[in-house]
Amino acid sequence: MMNYPLTLTNLLKRGTTLFPQKEIVSRELDGTIVRLNYGEFYRRTAQLANALRELGITKNKRVGTLAWNTHRHLELYFAVPCMGATYHTVNIRLSPKDIIFIINHAEDEILFIDGDLLPLLEAIKNQIQVKTFVVMGNQKKYNTTLSLINYEDLIAKQPENYDWPELDEWDIAGMAYTSGTTGEPKGVQYTHRALVLHSIVAGLPDIMNISESTVMLHIVPMFHANAWSIPFATVMTGSKQVFTGPRATPEDMIGLIEREKVTFTAAVPVIFRMLYEYLKANPGKDISTWKNSVCGGSAPPPSLVKAFKEDFDMEIYHAYGLTETTPLITWNVPKSYMKLDDQAFYDLKTKQGLLVPLLEMRIEKSDGSEAKWNGEEMGELLVKGPWIAKEYYKDPDETFRKMTKGWFRTGDIVTIDKEGYIKIVDRIKDVIKTGGEWISSVDLENEIMAHPAVLEATVIGLPHPKWDERPLACVVLRPGMKGKVSEKDIVDFITPKFAKWWLPDKVIFIDEIPKTSVGKFDKKVLRAQFENLYQKDQE
């Protein structure tokens, strides 16, 4: 067999050569819709590569982005790595302190930034090493003291072809940083080989089933784990792509689904919840083409999965992964021979699913032995494979902590049933340790969120003088339900599902659950807020 490198250049050439008329749709900040086809996308990508070369970007240099989901960001996704450099997507929702750290730690040479994010850059400009800034958007003038290069002006006079170099598949194509929920964000580098293999597997029929006929709405931020690396797979297959643009609202997203005949999207549970609430409040939207979605970040509540299917005939699939895993680890689809009643079907849907092809896994108990496939024994999930990170960028200490003899420690406590379906019991840091036993905050959250009056719920473990930790439920009620639902109502609702010692000692009603930069519940904020709650009760 030929020694042929797996590079993103091949994906770019295939998609744009075979499907030059397929459409890319992108929403600007002012709501303007930009339309171009794959042929135009290729020419603009080549122009961008030529411009980057003129700006001094060469092999292995890093190009940072502070940007939303747009066609320009997609051009950067391919121009930068295909010319041999490394794209670096900066998470714009992190704190200024973390953003400064990330840009400097990655040693970015140049930053591409969407115009509405210039105030963010203004505030940190004197604390970062980058001095070349390219602004993206459809505005011509910006109120800023920064010296800016306009993206469209930058590429306008460049040749529409580029002599793409022969790259090694092990070359670094891109990098991203974890959200830094514990300590400083950690850098992860992605090789061309990893991204190509991930794209092929993501497109398989039993995974995302991405094909030329797919119309993909990109909701997952392109600054978060490569938008789950979906843009690479959609370019490879020639799918129509729709980009939400800056600060998209549920109205914007549903409008794009309706107008562009979207068939597939991906998002975290909080986004699906917002879309569902918008659709219920605004009936009559024609979203009949929207048949499938993938939910990640955390498990979707069974009630939400069922509601979308019953009310809008839209199937939500559950996937699981991490920034360090490019991100796909598992995908949940029932096996063809399974005979499941309604309850069993939706219980299965909330599991993380089956390991995807090309990866290996090990579920390691606290004593180092492997957990049995019985759905009961718990252990930490370890994985290895061609798109799993082998190290953190310039962080040997964290690399040593998370990489064990060729395995990556996910930090997730899981069970695996006899059919091979993985279920996350909790993050190691979130599992509630009480009286020598473990309680899954995830299981409690899912059951509480099934209550018809509950909009959102999260469960945390708090220090307890007798039991080490005890659970506290923090609940957000639906509009109009305040004062109509009591703490006892919530506890009574979930009591049939759990042993008595699993039940929360308290239920607190709050207006909003704090979120991390990627839309997950930020439990550390709540733990700090209520840290002494059970200590005071014992005084």
C-alpha positions in Angstrom: 0.0 0.0 0.0 1.1 3.6 -0.6 2.5 5.6 2.2 0.0 8.4 1.7 -0.4 11.1 4.4 -3.8 11.8 5.9 -4.0 15.6 5.8 -6.7 18.3 5.9 -5.6 19.4 2.4 -7.1 16.2 1.0 -10.4 16.9 2.7 -10.4 20.5 1.4 -9.7 19.4 -2.2 -12.2 16.7 -2.2 -15.1 18.8 -0.9 -14.4 21.8 -3.1 -13.6 19.8 -6.3 -16.5 17.4 -6.2 -19.1 19.7 -4.8 -18.2 23.3 -6.0 -21.9 24.4 -6.2 -22.8 23.3 -2.6 -23.8 26.2 -0.4 -22.2 27.8 2.6 -24.5 30.1 4.5 -23.2 32.5 7.2 -25.0 35.0 9.4 -23.3 38.4 10.1 -23.7 40.4 13.3 -26.4 42.6 11.8 -28.4 39.7 10.6 -27.2 39.9 7.0 -26.9 36.5 5.4 -23.8 35.8 3.3 -24.0 33.0 0.7 -21.1 31.4 -1.1 -20.5 28.0 -2.7 -17.7 25.5 -2.1 -15.8 26.8 -5.2 -15.8 30.3 -3.8 -14.9 29.0 -0.4 -11.8 27.2 -1.9 -10.7 30.4 -3.7 -11.1 32.5 -0.6 -9.2 29.9 1.4 -6.3 30.0 -1.1 -6.3 33.8 -1.0 -6.1 33.7 2.8 -3.2 31.3 2.7 -1.3 33.6 0.3 -2.0 36.6 2.6 -0.8 34.7 5.6 2.4 33.9 3.8 2.9 37.6 3.1 2.4 38.3 6.8 5.2 36.0 7.6 3.3 32.9 8.7 5.4 29.8 8.0 5.3 26.2 9.0 4.4 25.5 12.7 3.7 29.1 13.5 0.4 29.6 15.4 -2.5 31.8 14.2 -5.0 32.6 16.8 -8.8 33.3 16.4 -11.2 35.2 18.6 -14.2 34.5 16.5 -17.8 33.2 16.2 -19.2 30.5 13.8 -18.8 32.1 10.4 -17.6 31.3 6.9 -14.4 33.3 7.5 -13.6 31.1 10.6 -14.1 28.1 8.3 -11.6 29.6 5.9 -9.1 29.9 8.7 -9.8 26.3 9.8 -8.4 25.1 6.4 -6.0 27.8 5.1 -3.8 27.8 8.2 -3.2 24.1 8.6 -3.1 23.3 4.9 -0.2 25.8 4.5 1.6 24.1 7.3 0.9 26.4 10.2 -1.3 25.8 13.3 -4.7 27.3 13.9 -5.5 28.2 17.6 -9.1 28.8 18.5 -9.3 31.0 21.6 -12.4 30.5 23.8 -13.9 34.0 23.9 -16.1 33.0 26.9 -13.2 32.5 29.3 -12.1 35.2 31.7 -9.7 37.9 30.4 -7.0 36.4 32.7 -7.4 33.0 31.0 -7.5 34.4 27.5 -4.3 36.4 28.2 -2.6 33.2 29.5 -3.8 31.1 26.5 -2.7 33.6 23.8 0.8 34.0 25.4 1.2 30.3 26.3 0.4 29.3 22.7 2.8 32.0 21.3 0.3 33.2 18.7 1.9 35.2 15.9 -1.3 36.9 14.7 -4.9 37.2 15.9 -8.0 37.1 13.7 -11.0 38.7 15.6 -14.6 39.3 14.9 -15.5 43.0 15.0 -17.9 42.9 17.9 -15.2 41.3 20.1 -12.8 44.2 19.7 -13.6 45.6 23.2 -12.4 42.3 24.6 -9.1 42.7 22.8 -8.8 46.4 23.7 -8.9 45.4 27.4 -6.0 43.0 27.1 -3.9 44.3 24.3 -1.0 45.4 26.5 -0.8 42.1 28.3 -0.4 39.9 25.2 2.5 39.4 22.9 0.6 39.5 19.6 0.9 42.8 17.7 -0.8 41.9 14.4 -4.6 41.9 14.3 -7.0 41.1 11.5 -10.6 42.1 12.0 -13.5 40.1 10.4 -17.0 41.2 9.6 -18.9 43.3 7.2 -18.2 46.7 8.8 -15.6 49.0 7.3 -14.8 51.2 10.3 -14.5 50.3 14.0 -14.2 52.5 17.1 -10.9 51.2 18.4 -7.4 52.3 19.2 -6.0 49.1 17.7 -4.1 49.0 14.5 -6.2 46.6 12.4 -6.0 44.9 9.1 -9.4 44.3 7.4 -9.9 40.6 6.5 -11.7 41.3 3.2 -9.0 43.8 2.1 -6.3 41.4 3.2 -7.4 38.6 0.9 -9.0 40.7 -2.0 -5.9 41.1 -4.1 -4.4 37.7 -3.5 -4.2 34.9 -6.0 -7.1 32.4 -6.0 -4.8 29.4 -6.1 -2.2 28.2 -3.6 0.6 25.7 -4.0 -0.3 23.6 -1.0 2.9 22.0 0.5 3.3 18.3 1.1 2.7 17.8 4.8 3.4 15.0 7.2 0.2 13.6 8.7 1.8 13.9 12.1 2.2 17.7 11.7 0.2 19.8 14.1 -2.9 21.2 12.4 -4.6 23.0 15.3 -4.8 23.5 19.0 -7.3 24.4 21.7 -7.3 24.8 25.4 -9.5 23.2 28.0 -11.8 25.5 29.9 -9.6 25.6 32.9 -12.3 24.6 35.5 -9.4 23.4 37.7 -6.2 25.5 37.4 -5.0 27.2 34.3 -6.3 26.1 30.9 -4.4 23.2 29.3 -3.3 23.2 25.6 -4.1 20.3 23.4 -2.6 19.9 19.9 -4.4 18.1 17.0 -2.5 16.4 14.2 -3.7 16.3 10.6 -4.0 12.5 10.9 -6.1 12.7 14.0 -8.6 15.2 12.4 -8.9 13.2 9.2 -9.5 9.9 11.0 -12.0 11.6 13.4 -13.9 13.1 10.4 -14.2 9.7 8.7 -15.5 8.0 11.8 -17.9 10.9 12.6 -19.5 10.5 9.2 -20.2 6.8 9.5 -23.9 5.7 9.3 -24.0 4.5 12.9 -22.4 7.7 14.1 -23.4 11.2 12.8 -24.2 9.9 9.3 -22.8 13.0 7.7 -23.2 12.9 3.9 -23.5 15.2 0.8 -27.2 15.5 1.5 -26.7 16.7 5.1 -27.6 20.4 5.8 -25.5 21.1 8.9 -26.2 24.0 11.3 -23.1 24.8 13.3 -24.3 25.7 16.8 -21.4 24.3 18.9 -18.8 27.2 19.0 -15.9 26.9 16.7 -13.7 28.0 19.6 -14.7 24.9 21.6 -13.0 21.6 20.6 -13.1 22.5 16.9 -16.9 22.7 17.0 -16.6 19.0 17.9 -14.6 18.7 14.7 -17.8 18.6 12.6 -16.7 21.3 10.1 -13.9 19.1 8.9 -16.3 16.2 8.3 -18.9 18.4 6.5 -16.3 19.8 4.1 -15.0 16.3 3.4 -18.5 15.1 2.4 -19.6 18.3 0.6 -22.5 19.0 3.0 -24.3 22.3 2.9 -23.2 24.3 5.9 -25.0 26.9 7.9 -23.2 29.1 10.4 -25.1 30.8 13.2 -22.8 33.9 13.4 -22.3 36.2 16.4 -24.5 36.0 19.5 -27.2 33.9 17.9 -30.5 33.7 19.7 -33.0 30.8 19.7 -35.0 32.9 17.2 -31.9 33.2 14.9 -31.2 29.5 15.1 -34.8 28.4 14.4 -35.0 30.9 11.6 -31.9 29.4 10.0 -33.3 25.9 10.4 -36.6 26.9 8.8 -35.2 28.9 5.9 -32.2 26.8 5.0 -33.9 23.4 5.5 -31.4 22.2 8.1 -31.3 18.5 8.7 -28.8 18.1 11.5 -27.2 20.1 14.3 -25.2 19.7 17.5 -25.4 21.5 20.8 -25.3 21.2 24.6 -28.4 20.5 26.7 -29.0 24.1 27.7 -29.2 25.1 24.0 -31.7 22.4 23.2 -33.7 23.5 26.2 -33.8 27.0 24.9 -34.8 25.9 21.4 -37.6 23.8 22.7 -38.9 26.5 24.9 -38.8 28.9 21.9 -40.7 26.5 19.6 -43.4 25.9 22.2 -43.8 29.7 22.7 -43.8 30.3 18.9 -45.9 27.6 17.3 -46.1 27.1 13.5 -42.4 27.1 12.6 -41.7 24.7 9.7 -38.8 22.7 11.0 -39.9 19.5 9.3 -36.5 18.9 7.7 -34.7 18.9 11.1 -34.7 15.2 11.9 -31.5 14.6 13.9 -29.2 16.3 16.4 -26.3 15.3 18.6 -26.2 16.5 22.2 -22.9 16.6 24.2 -21.3 18.4 27.0 -23.5 16.6 29.5 -26.3 14.1 29.3 -29.6 15.4 27.9 -32.5 15.0 30.3 -34.7 12.1 29.2 -37.7 14.3 29.4 -36.2 16.8 26.9 -35.2 14.0 24.4 -38.7 12.6 24.6 -40.4 16.0 24.2 -38.4 16.8 21.1 -39.3 13.5 19.5 -43.0 13.6 20.4 -43.6 17.3 19.7 -41.3 17.9 16.7 -40.3 14.5 15.4 -36.6 15.4 16.0 -34.3 12.7 17.3 -31.5 13.7 19.8 -28.5 11.4 19.9 -26.1 11.5 22.8 -22.4 11.7 22.3 -19.5 12.0 24.7 -16.0 13.4 24.4 -13.5 15.9 25.6 -11.2 18.6 24.3 -8.4 16.1 24.7 -10.2 13.5 22.5 -10.9 15.7 19.4 -13.6 15.1 20.9 -15.5 11.9 20.0 -15.3 8.9 22.4 -18.8 7.4 22.3 -22.0 7.6 20.4 -25.4 6.3 21.6 -27.7 4.5 19.2 -29.8 1.4 20.2 -28.7 -1.9 18.6 -31.1 -3.2 15.9 -32.0 -6.4 17.9 -32.9 -4.5 21.1 -36.6 -4.8 22.0 -37.1 -1.8 24.3 -40.3 -0.4 25.8 -40.7 3.4 25.9 -39.1 3.8 29.4 -36.1 1.6 28.6 -35.6 3.3 25.3 -35.3 6.8 26.8 -33.2 5.4 29.7 -30.8 4.0 27.2 -30.7 7.3 25.3 -29.3 9.2 28.2 -26.3 6.9 28.5 -23.1 8.0 26.8 -23.3 5.1 24.5 -20.9 2.7 22.7 -17.2 3.3 22.1 -16.7 4.6 18.5 -14.5 2.6 16.0 -10.7 2.8 16.3 -10.6 3.6 20.1 -9.9 1.4 23.0 -11.2 1.8 26.5 -10.5 0.5 30.1 -12.7 1.1 33.1 -10.4 1.1 36.1 -11.6 0.7 39.7 -10.0 2.4 42.6 -7.9 -0.7 43.3 -6.5 -0.7 39.7 -8.6 -3.7 38.5 -11.1 -3.5 35.6 -14.8 -3.0 36.3 -17.2 -5.8 35.2 -19.7 -5.2 32.4 -22.7 -5.4 34.7 -23.9 -1.8 34.8 -23.1 -1.5 38.4 -19.4 -1.6 39.1 -17.9 1.9 38.8 -14.5 3.0 37.7 -12.6 5.8 35.9 -12.8 5.6 32.1 -9.4 5.4 30.3 -9.1 5.7 26.5 -6.5 5.4 23.8 -6.6 5.8 20.1 -5.5 7.8 17.0 -7.2 11.1 18.0 -6.5 11.0 21.8 -4.0 13.5 23.0 -0.7 12.1 24.2 0.4 15.2 26.1 -0.6 18.8 27.1 1.3 21.6 25.4 4.3 22.7 27.5 2.8 21.1 30.6 4.7 18.0 31.6 3.3 17.8 35.2 -0.3 17.6 33.9 0.7 15.2 31.2 2.2 12.9 33.8 -1.0 13.1 35.9 -3.4 12.3 33.0 -1.5 9.9 30.8 -0.9 6.4 32.3 1.1 3.9 30.2 -0.4 5.0 26.9 -3.9 5.6 28.4 -5.6 8.9 28.8 -7.5 9.4 32.1 -10.8 11.1 31.3 -11.6 12.0 34.9 -15.1 10.5 34.5 -16.5 7.8 36.7 -18.6 5.4 34.6 -20.3 2.0 34.5 -20.6 -0.3 31.5 -23.5 -2.7 31.0 -23.5 -6.1 29.4 -24.2 -4.6 25.9 -21.2 -2.2 26.2 -23.1 1.0 26.8 -21.1 3.4 28.9 -22.9 5.6 31.5 -21.2 8.5 33.2 -22.0 8.3 36.9 -20.2 11.6 37.6 -17.0 13.5 37.1 -14.5 12.4 39.7 -14.6 15.9 41.2 -18.5 16.0 41.2 -19.3 12.5 42.6 -20.8 12.9 46.1 -19.0 10.8 48.7 -21.2 10.0 51.6 -20.7 7.5 54.4 -18.2 5.6 52.3 -20.5 5.3 49.3 -20.9 7.2 46.1 -23.9 9.2 44.9 -24.3 10.2 41.2 -25.2 13.8 40.9 -26.0 13.2 37.2 -28.7 10.6 38.1 -30.3 12.9 40.6 -30.3 15.8 38.2 -32.0 13.8 35.4 -34.8 12.7 37.6 -35.4 16.2 39.1 -35.5 17.7 35.6 -38.2 15.3 34.7 -40.6 17.2 37.1 -43.0 19.2 34.9 -42.4 22.4 36.9 -38.6 22.2 36.7 -36.6 24.1 34.0 -33.1 23.2 35.2 -31.5 21.5 38.1 -28.1 20.6 39.4 -26.9 18.6 42.4 -23.7 19.2 44.3 -22.0 17.6 47.3 -21.4 19.8 50.3 -19.2 19.1 53.4 -21.1 17.3 56.2 -19.8 16.8 59.7 -21.1 13.3 60.0 -21.3 11.8 56.4 -18.3 13.5 54.7 -20.6 15.0 52.0 -24.4 15.2 51.4 -26.3 16.2 48.3 -27.9 19.7 47.8 -30.3 20.2 44.9 -30.3 23.6 43.2 -33.5 24.0 41.1 -34.7 26.6 38.6 -38.5 26.5 38.2 -40.4 27.2 35.0 -41.9 30.7 34.6 -45.1 31.0 36.7 -44.2 28.1 39.0 -42.5 30.0 41.8 -44.4 29.5 45.1 -46.4 26.6 43.6 -43.8 23.9 44.1 -42.2 23.1 47.4 -39.0 21.4 48.5 -41.1 18.4 49.6 -42.7 18.2 46.2 -39.3 17.8 44.5 -38.1 15.2 47.0 -41.4 13.2 46.8 -41.2 13.2 43.0 -37.8 11.5 42.9 -38.2 9.3 46.0 -39.4 6.2 44.1 -36.3 6.1 42.0 -33.6 6.2 44.7 -32.5 4.7 48.0 -33.3 7.0 50.9 -29.7 7.9 51.6 -29.4 9.2 48.0 -32.0 11.9 48.4 -30.9 15.5 48.8 -30.9 16.8 52.3 -32.1 20.1 51.0 -33.6 21.6 47.8 -32.9 25.3 47.1 -34.8 27.2 44.5 -32.6 29.7 42.6 -33.2 32.0 39.6 -30.4 30.7 37.4 -27.7 28.0 37.4 -24.2 29.5 36.7 -22.7 28.2 33.5 -19.1 27.6 32.3 -17.7 29.1 29.1 -19.0 26.1 27.2 -22.5 26.0 28.7 -22.0 23.4 31.4 -23.3 23.8 34.9 -20.6 25.6 36.9 -20.8 23.5 40.1 -17.8 25.1 41.7 -19.6 28.4 42.0 -22.5 26.8 43.8 -20.2 24.8 46.0 -18.5 28.0 47.1 -21.8 29.8 47.6 -23.3 27.0 49.8 -20.1 25.5 51.3 -21.1 25.8 54.9 -24.8 25.1 54.6 -24.8 21.7 56.3 -22.1 22.7 58.8 -24.4 25.5 60.0 -27.3 23.0 60.4 -25.3 21.0 62.8 -24.3 23.9 65.0 
